[in-house]
Amino acid sequence: MPRSVNTVASRQRRKKVLKQVKGQFGRRKNVWTVAKNAYEKGQAYAFRDRRNKKRSFRALWIQRINAGARLYGMSYSEFMGKLHKKNIELNRKTLADLAMNHPDAFKAIVDSVK
């Protein structure tokens, strides 16, 4: 008796992966073995970069706060140190938004910690 292969399930599995790599270039979009490797690599990058995204945004916020604080003669570390000393609990995301989009509000915060 020949070996039974569940063709329906394996076809569905392949279709699912090929659908995920639909917009890719060359053979990555339509050749099963190449597409599978591309899909797995993409998933690995996605997993890694969900964590890296948090780092990147924190770095961006710090740069924006630093630029805003330097307009008023303070460095980032000075500004953050004084904020913590005065128990002003604003996170970096909020401070960066204020520094960029609401400079008058940011100036008020800088004045309160000076």
C-alpha positions as CSV (number, residue, x, y, z in Angstrom):
1,M,0.0,0.0,0.0
2,P,1.5,3.4,-0.9
3,R,2.3,6.0,1.6
4,S,-0.6,8.5,2.2
5,V,0.4,12.1,2.0
6,N,-1.9,14.8,3.2
7,T,-1.8,17.0,0.1
8,V,-4.6,19.3,1.2
9,A,-2.8,20.4,4.3
10,S,0.6,20.8,2.7
11,R,-0.9,22.8,-0.2
12,Q,-2.6,25.1,2.3
13,R,0.6,25.5,4.2
14,R,2.5,26.5,1.1
15,K,-0.3,28.8,-0.1
16,K,-0.2,30.6,3.3
17,V,3.5,31.3,3.0
18,L,3.3,32.3,-0.7
19,K,0.5,34.8,0.2
20,Q,2.8,36.3,2.9
21,V,5.7,36.9,0.4
22,K,3.4,38.2,-2.4
23,G,5.1,41.5,-2.9
24,Q,8.7,40.4,-2.9
25,F,11.1,40.5,-5.8
26,G,12.1,37.7,-8.2
27,R,11.7,34.1,-7.3
28,R,11.1,35.0,-3.6
29,K,7.4,35.5,-4.5
30,N,6.6,32.3,-6.4
31,V,9.2,29.5,-5.9
32,W,8.4,27.5,-2.8
33,T,11.9,26.9,-1.3
34,V,13.1,30.5,-1.9
35,A,9.8,31.9,-0.7
36,K,9.9,29.8,2.5
37,N,13.4,31.1,3.3
38,A,12.4,34.6,2.6
39,Y,9.4,34.3,4.8
40,E,11.4,32.8,7.7
41,K,14.0,35.5,7.4
42,G,11.3,38.2,7.3
43,Q,9.7,36.8,10.4
44,A,13.1,36.8,12.2
45,Y,13.7,40.5,11.2
46,A,10.2,41.4,12.3
47,F,10.7,39.8,15.8
48,R,14.1,41.5,16.2
49,D,12.9,44.9,15.0
50,R,9.9,45.0,17.2
51,R,12.5,45.3,20.0
52,N,14.8,47.6,18.1
53,K,11.9,50.0,17.4
54,K,11.6,50.8,21.1
55,R,15.3,51.6,21.3
56,S,15.2,53.8,18.2
57,F,12.2,55.8,19.4
58,R,13.8,56.3,22.9
59,A,17.0,57.6,21.2
60,L,14.9,59.9,19.0
61,W,13.1,61.3,22.0
62,I,16.4,61.9,23.8
63,Q,17.8,63.8,20.8
64,R,14.7,66.0,20.6
65,I,14.7,66.7,24.4
66,N,18.4,67.5,24.2
67,A,17.9,69.9,21.3
68,G,15.0,71.6,23.1
69,A,16.9,71.9,26.4
70,R,20.0,73.3,24.7
71,L,17.9,76.2,23.4
72,Y,17.6,77.3,27.0
73,G,21.3,76.7,28.0
74,M,21.0,73.2,29.5
75,S,22.2,69.8,28.5
76,Y,19.9,66.8,28.4
77,S,21.5,65.2,31.4
78,E,21.3,68.4,33.4
79,F,17.7,68.9,32.4
80,M,16.6,65.3,33.3
81,G,18.5,65.4,36.6
82,K,16.7,68.5,37.6
83,L,13.4,67.1,36.5
84,H,13.9,64.1,38.7
85,K,15.0,66.3,41.6
86,K,11.9,68.4,41.4
87,N,9.7,65.2,41.1
88,I,8.3,66.2,37.7
89,E,7.2,62.9,36.3
90,L,6.9,63.4,32.5
91,N,8.2,60.6,30.3
92,R,10.6,61.1,27.4
93,K,7.9,60.6,24.8
94,T,5.8,63.5,26.2
95,L,8.8,65.8,26.8
96,A,10.0,65.2,23.2
97,D,6.5,66.0,21.9
98,L,6.4,69.2,23.9
99,A,9.9,70.2,22.8
100,M,9.0,69.8,19.2
101,N,5.4,70.8,18.9
102,H,4.7,73.1,21.9
103,P,7.9,75.1,22.6
104,D,6.1,77.5,24.9
105,A,5.0,74.6,27.2
106,F,8.5,73.1,27.1
107,K,10.0,76.5,28.0
108,A,7.6,76.6,31.0
109,I,9.0,73.2,32.2
110,V,12.6,74.3,31.7
111,D,11.9,77.5,33.7
112,S,10.3,75.5,36.5
113,V,13.4,73.3,36.9
114,K,15.9,76.1,36.7
